[in-house]
Amino acid sequence: MTLTMLPHRQAAGLRSGKLHIDGEWVAAEGGATWTHHHPATGEEIGEVAVASPSDVDAAVAAARRAFESGEWSRANAQTRIAVLHRFADLLRENADQLRALQALDNSVPVSFGSIYAVSVAAAADAFDHHAGWIDKIGGQTLPPYQGGDHLAMSFREPIGVVAAILPWNVPFLLFAQKVAPALAAGCTVVLKPSEYATFSVLRMVELLIEAGLPKGTLNVVTGPGDPTGERLITHPDIDKISFTGSREVGKRIVEASAATLKRVSLELGGKSPAVVFGDAPDVGVAAATTVGAVTMGLSGQACVANTRALVHRDVYEEFIAAAQGVAAAVTYGDPFDPSVISAPLINGRQLDRVLGYIEKGKAEGARLVTGGERLSGEYAAGNFVAPTIFADVDNSSTIAQEEIFGPVLSVVPFSQEDEAIRLANDTEYGLGASVFTSDAQRAFRVARGLRAGTVGINGFQIEPHLPFGGFKQSGLGREGGRTAFEAYTELKTVLMPLGDELM
C-alpha cells in the first residue's frame, strides 16, 4: 500500500500560507512561494509565501507602529490577561486540528501529540502561566541612599519589537515559549516560523487574532533563512531576537545583533547525557526513557534529547540489551496512523547528514548494535532512518561530541561517579541531562556537578513555569517562568523629589 498524505490536507483545513502584516493576510511581494514536501512521502503538501526583505520591512514597521500606539504595550493588565487566557482556551479547543496540521508539516505522529512537552496542552499552559505574570511583575521602591527626601523607584517596561524565530520540530511549545512572554510583557512581535513547519503555526496565529490581539501586535513573515530570516535578524528596528535552532545560525544572530546591540535569547542545541548508575531503580526503564527520546516521536530531532548514554559497567550489557529491544519496537509510516510512533527526518539534507554521522561512527571504531541504515520498501520515498545504537563509544569521538539530530544513541561505559561527571561535561554543549540512580544523595551530587541547564532525576520533563536553556554553547538566556517574562522587559529607574529641594 502506497503511503500518501494528500487525503489528509482537506480534512486538516490546510491552506496555502500567506504573510500576516498589520492585521492583513497578504501574498509575498512578487508572489514568491516555497513548496513544502512531506518528509514521509516526498509529496507536495502546500505552498508557503516567501517574505522578501521589503515584506520584512513592512512587518517590522507595523510592529513598531503598534508598539508606539500603546494599544497593547500600555494596555491594562486585565486586557492582556483576558486575551492570553482566551487564546489558551482556543488552543485546547482546536488541539485535534493543530496536531493534524503538525503531522502535515513535520510528520510528527498524532499519537505523539499527547506527550506533554510537544503537545498543544503545553503551549496552552505556557500562555496561561505567562498571563499570570502580567499583574504581578514590577520594580522596586527604595529609600533614598543620599540627599534629601525623594523616591527612588524602578519599573519594568516592554522591550519593544521582538523577532521570534522558530524551528520546525516543536512548533506548539516553542511558539508559546517565545510569543507568550513577549506579549505578556507588552511587546509586539514579528514571527518567522520554519518553512518546514508553517501551517500549524499560521493556524495558531489565526486563533490568537480571534482571541482579540490588536492589529499589528503580531506579524508573521514566512520563508527560509535567506532572504527572510537574514533580513529579520539584521533589521535595525528590531529590539530583541529570540531564536531556537542550530548553533551556527545562533552565532550569526549574535554577530548581526552587534550593530544595534539587540537583546538576544538563544537556545542552540545539545549533546545531552543520560547518566545510568548501577543502582538505577530500573535499568530497563532507564534504557526505554533514553532510547525513546532519541527514536520515538521526533526521531531524535530534539535538541534536549539524551543522545549520549553514560552507563556504569555493572549494568552496561543489560542497558544495551534493553535499549536494543526498545529500538526494535519503534514503528514508522503514516503519522495519522495511531500505531505509528516515530517520524522521518525532516528533509533530504538532514537524511544525508545523519547517514554520514553513522558511517563516521563505524569508521571511528564504535560497535554498531542495531540500525544504521535508511529504511526501504514502502518507506523508500521518505527520509526514514532506522533507530541506531552504538556501543563502546569513545567520548571524544565525533558521534559523541557533535549534535547529530537524528535517531542515533551513543553508549559510553564508566566505572566511577567522578568519571561519569567528567565524561558528561566533556562537551561544548550544556542543555539537558538525566541521572538514573536510587541514591538520593548521589543524584543531588551529580545533578549539581553537571554543567547543564536542566537535569532530570530518573526521568526528564519540561515545565512552563521553570526556566529552560543551556550552559556553554547551548545558548544564551532562558525560556519559561519569571526569567523569560523579565527577558522581554527593560528596567527603568525613576527618581522623584517629595519636597521643594532639588536632589
Residue pairs with C-beta under 8 A, 6 or more apart in sequence:
1 378
2 378
3 40
3 41
3 333
3 334
3 378
3 379
3 381
3 382
4 41
4 43
5 38
5 40
5 41
5 43
5 45
5 104
5 334
6 43
8 100
8 103
8 104
8 336
9 45
9 46
9 104
11 100
12 97
12 100
12 101
12 103
12 104
13 97
13 101
13 203
14 45
14 46
14 101
14 104
14 199
15 46
15 199
16 33
16 46
16 47
16 48
16 49
17 46
17 47
17 48
17 49
17 198
17 199
17 202
17 222
18 25
18 26
18 27
18 28
18 49
18 202
18 222
19 25
19 26
19 27
19 28
19 49
19 51
19 55
19 59
19 219
19 220
19 221
19 222
20 26
20 202
20 205
20 218
20 219
20 220
21 55
21 58
21 59
21 62
21 219
21 220
21 221
22 58
22 59
22 62
22 65
22 66
22 215
22 216
22 219
23 62
23 209
23 215
23 216
27 49
28 49
28 50
28 51
28 52
28 55
28 223
29 51
29 52
29 54
29 55
30 52
32 49
32 50
32 52
32 223
33 47
33 48
33 49
33 50
34 47
34 48
34 49
34 50
34 195
34 222
34 223
34 224
35 44
35 46
35 47
35 48
36 44
36 45
36 46
36 47
36 48
36 105
36 195
36 196
36 198
36 199
37 43
37 44
37 45
37 347
38 45
38 104
38 107
38 382
39 106
39 107
39 196
39 343
39 344
39 345
39 346
39 347
39 382
39 383
40 107
40 333
40 334
40 335
40 343
40 344
40 379
40 381
40 382
40 383
40 384
41 381
41 382
42 381
42 382
45 104
45 199
46 104
46 199
48 195
48 198
48 199
48 222
48 223
49 222
49 223
50 222
50 223
50 224
50 227
50 228
51 59
51 192
51 221
51 222
51 223
51 227
51 228
51 231
52 227
52 228
52 231
53 227
53 231
55 221
55 228
56 190
56 221
56 228
56 231
56 232
56 235
57 231
57 235
59 190
59 219
59 220
59 221
60 161
60 190
60 219
60 232
60 235
60 237
60 238
61 237
62 216
62 219
63 161
63 188
63 189
63 190
63 216
63 217
63 219
64 161
64 188
64 237
65 216
66 72
66 73
66 188
66 214
66 215
66 216
66 217
67 73
67 158
67 160
67 161
67 187
67 188
69 216
71 214
71 217
72 80
72 183
72 186
72 188
72 213
72 214
72 217
73 158
73 186
73 187
73 188
74 186
75 186
77 134
77 135
78 135
80 131
80 134
80 183
80 184
80 186
81 131
81 132
81 134
81 135
82 212
83 183
83 211
83 212
83 213
84 127
84 128
84 130
84 131
84 134
84 180
84 183
84 184
84 211
85 127
85 128
85 131
86 211
86 212
87 127
87 207
87 208
87 211
87 213
88 124
88 125
88 127
88 128
88 131
89 124
90 207
90 208
90 210
90 211
91 98
91 120
91 123
91 124
91 127
91 172
91 204
91 207
92 120
92 121
92 124
94 120
94 203
94 207
95 113
95 119
95 120
95 121
97 203
98 120
98 172
98 200
98 203
98 204
99 110
99 113
99 120
100 110
100 336
101 199
101 200
101 203
102 108
102 113
102 171
102 172
102 197
102 200
103 109
103 110
103 335
103 336
104 199
104 200
105 168
105 171
105 196
105 197
105 198
105 199
105 200
106 168
106 169
106 171
106 196
106 197
106 343
106 346
107 335
107 343
107 344
107 382
108 118
108 169
108 297
108 298
108 335
108 343
109 297
109 335
109 336
109 337
109 340
109 341
109 342
109 343
110 335
110 336
110 338
111 337
111 338
111 339
111 340
111 341
112 118
112 296
112 297
112 298
112 341
112 343
113 119
113 120
115 297
116 122
116 461
116 462
117 170
117 173
117 461
117 462
118 170
118 172
118 173
118 297
118 298
119 172
119 173
120 172
122 172
122 173
122 176
122 462
122 464
123 172
123 173
123 175
123 176
123 204
124 176
125 464
126 173
126 176
126 177
126 180
126 464
126 480
127 176
127 180
128 464
129 180
129 464
129 465
129 481
130 180
130 181
130 183
130 184
130 464
130 484
130 485
131 180
131 184
133 181
133 184
133 482
133 485
134 184
137 156
137 185
137 482
137 485
137 486
137 489
138 155
138 156
139 153
139 154
139 155
139 156
139 491
139 492
140 153
140 154
141 151
141 152
141 153
142 152
142 153
142 154
143 152
144 150
144 151
144 152
145 152
147 503
148 497
148 499
148 501
148 502
148 503
149 497
149 498
149 499
149 501
150 495
150 496
150 497
150 498
150 503
151 494
151 495
151 496
151 498
152 493
152 495
153 493
153 494
153 495
153 496
154 491
154 492
154 493
154 494
155 491
155 492
155 494
156 185
156 486
156 489
156 490
156 491
156 492
157 186
157 489
157 490
157 492
158 185
158 186
158 187
158 488
158 489
158 490
159 185
159 187
159 239
159 240
159 263
159 488
159 489
159 490
160 187
160 188
160 239
160 240
161 187
161 188
161 189
161 190
161 237
161 238
161 239
161 240
162 178
162 182
162 187
162 188
162 189
162 190
162 238
162 239
162 240
162 241
162 242
162 488
163 189
163 190
163 192
163 232
163 233
163 235
163 238
163 240
163 241
163 242
164 178
164 179
164 182
164 189
164 190
164 191
164 192
164 242
165 191
165 192
165 229
165 232
165 233
165 241
165 242
165 243
165 244
165 245
166 174
166 175
166 178
166 191
166 192
166 193
166 194
166 197
166 201
166 244
167 174
167 194
167 197
167 244
167 245
168 193
168 194
168 195
168 196
168 197
168 346
169 197
169 298
169 301
169 302
169 346
170 298
170 302
171 193
171 194
171 197
171 200
171 201
171 204
172 200
172 204
173 462
174 244
175 191
175 193
175 201
175 204
176 464
177 244
177 464
177 468
177 479
177 480
177 484
178 189
178 191
178 242
178 244
178 479
179 189
179 191
179 208
179 218
181 479
181 484
181 485
181 487
181 488
182 189
182 242
182 488
183 189
183 213
183 217
183 218
184 485
184 488
185 485
185 488
185 489
187 239
187 240
187 488
188 216
188 217
188 218
188 219
189 217
189 218
189 219
190 219
190 220
190 221
190 232
190 238
191 201
191 205
191 218
191 219
191 220
191 221
192 220
192 221
192 222
192 223
192 228
192 229
192 232
193 201
193 202
193 220
193 222
195 222
195 223
195 224
196 346
196 347
198 222
201 220
202 220
202 222
205 218
205 220
208 218
209 218
221 228
221 232
222 228
223 229
225 249
229 249
232 238
233 241
233 243
233 252
233 253
233 256
233 257
234 256
234 259
236 259
236 260
238 260
238 262
239 262
239 263
240 262
240 263
240 264
240 265
240 487
240 488
241 253
241 257
241 262
241 263
241 264
241 265
242 264
242 265
242 266
242 479
243 249
243 250
243 253
243 264
243 265
243 266
243 267
244 266
244 267
244 268
244 303
245 267
245 268
245 269
246 268
246 269
247 268
247 269
247 403
247 473
250 266
250 268
250 475
253 264
253 266
254 264
254 266
254 476
256 262
257 263
257 264
263 487
264 476
264 477
265 469
265 475
265 476
265 477
265 478
265 479
265 487
266 475
266 476
266 477
267 303
267 431
267 468
267 469
267 470
267 474
267 475
267 479
268 303
268 470
268 473
268 474
268 475
269 303
269 403
269 405
269 429
269 431
269 474
269 475
270 303
270 304
270 305
270 307
270 403
270 429
270 430
270 431
270 432
270 452
270 470
270 474
271 307
271 308
271 400
271 401
271 402
271 403
271 427
271 428
271 429
272 304
272 305
272 306
272 307
272 308
272 429
272 431
272 432
272 433
272 434
272 452
273 306
273 308
273 309
273 310
273 423
273 424
273 427
273 433
273 434
273 450
274 286
274 289
274 290
274 306
274 308
274 309
274 310
274 433
274 434
274 435
274 436
275 310
275 420
275 421
275 424
275 433
275 434
275 435
275 436
275 446
275 450
276 283
276 286
276 287
276 290
276 309
276 310
276 311
276 312
276 315
276 319
276 436
277 312
277 315
277 417
277 420
277 435
277 436
277 437
277 439
277 442
278 312
278 313
278 314
278 315
279 437
279 438
279 439
280 286
280 315
280 436
280 437
280 438
280 458
281 436
281 437
281 438
281 458
283 315
283 318
283 319
283 322
283 436
284 318
284 322
286 319
286 436
286 458
287 309
287 319
287 320
287 322
287 323
287 326
288 322
288 326
289 306
289 434
289 459
289 460
290 306
290 309
290 323
290 409
290 434
291 323
291 326
291 327
291 387
291 389
291 409
292 326
293 300
293 302
293 305
293 306
293 460
294 300
294 305
294 306
294 307
294 387
294 407
294 408
294 409
295 326
295 327
295 330
295 342
295 387
295 407
295 409
296 330
296 341
296 342
297 341
297 342
297 343
298 305
298 343
299 342
299 343
299 344
299 345
299 385
299 406
299 407
300 307
300 404
300 405
300 406
300 407
300 408
301 343
301 345
301 346
301 350
301 405
301 406
303 403
303 405
303 431
303 474
304 431
304 432
304 454
304 460
304 462
306 409
306 432
306 433
306 434
306 460
307 403
307 404
307 408
307 409
307 410
308 393
308 395
308 400
308 409
308 410
308 411
308 412
308 424
308 427
309 319
309 323
309 409
309 410
309 411
309 412
310 395
310 412
310 413
310 414
310 420
310 423
310 424
311 319
311 320
311 411
311 412
311 413
311 414
312 413
312 414
312 415
312 420
313 413
313 414
313 415
316 411
316 413
319 411
320 369
320 389
320 391
320 411
323 369
323 389
323 409
323 411
324 369
324 370
324 389
327 370
327 371
327 386
327 387
327 388
327 389
328 370
328 387
330 341
330 342
330 387
330 407
331 339
331 340
331 341
331 342
332 340
332 342
332 343
332 344
332 375
332 379
332 382
332 384
333 340
333 378
333 379
334 340
335 343
342 387
342 407
344 351
344 379
344 382
344 383
344 384
344 385
345 351
345 354
345 383
345 384
345 385
345 406
346 383
347 383
348 383
350 383
350 405
350 406
351 374
351 383
351 385
353 404
353 405
353 406
354 385
354 404
354 405
354 406
354 407
354 408
355 374
355 385
357 398
357 399
357 402
357 404
357 406
357 408
358 368
358 372
358 385
358 388
358 399
358 408
360 398
360 399
361 368
361 390
361 393
361 397
361 398
361 399
361 408
361 410
362 368
362 372
364 394
364 397
364 398
364 399
365 392
365 394
365 397
366 390
366 391
366 392
366 393
366 394
366 397
366 399
366 410
367 390
367 391
367 392
368 388
368 389
368 390
369 389
369 390
369 391
369 411
370 386
370 387
370 388
370 389
371 385
371 386
371 387
371 388
371 389
371 407
371 408
372 386
372 388
373 385
373 386
374 384
374 385
374 386
375 382
375 384
375 385
375 386
385 406
385 407
386 407
387 407
387 409
388 406
388 407
388 408
388 409
389 408
389 409
389 411
390 399
390 408
390 409
390 410
390 411
391 411
392 411
392 413
393 399
393 400
393 410
393 411
393 412
394 400
394 412
395 401
395 412
395 423
395 426
396 426
397 410
399 408
399 410
400 410
400 412
401 427
401 428
403 429
412 423
414 420
414 423
417 442
417 445
417 446
420 446
421 446
421 449
421 450
424 433
424 450
424 452
425 449
425 450
425 451
427 472
428 472
428 473
429 470
429 472
429 473
429 474
430 451
430 452
430 453
430 470
430 471
430 472
430 473
430 474
431 452
431 453
431 454
431 469
431 470
431 471
431 474
431 475
432 452
432 453
432 454
432 455
432 456
432 460
432 470
433 447
433 450
433 452
433 454
433 455
433 456
434 455
434 456
434 457
434 458
434 459
434 460
435 443
435 446
435 447
435 450
435 455
435 456
435 457
435 458
436 458
437 443
437 446
437 457
437 458
443 457
443 458
447 455
447 457
451 471
451 472
452 470
452 471
453 467
453 468
453 469
453 470
453 471
453 474
453 478
454 460
454 462
454 466
454 468
462 468
462 480
463 480
464 480
464 481
465 480
465 481
466 480
466 481
467 478
467 479
467 480
467 481
467 483
467 484
468 478
468 479
468 480
469 475
469 476
469 477
469 478
469 479
477 483
477 487
478 484
478 487
495 503
497 503
